[in-house]
Amino acid sequence: MAIDKEVKTLGINMQKEMVDELEKRADSMHIATSKYCKIILTQWLSSGKKLKLEEQ
């Protein structure tokens, strides 16, 4: 099996509550959490919308 050089793995740490919500949403769609994250990130990037980041 060839490894695609255009693919990278991204690992992030986030609060448990956020992970639980992502897992719940992915489970409701019967897909892996990583697949769900990829879908929502792809849709956001495709939208061209910007996020406003501020310190809290």
Helices and strands as residue ranges (DSSP letters): H 16-28, H 33-47
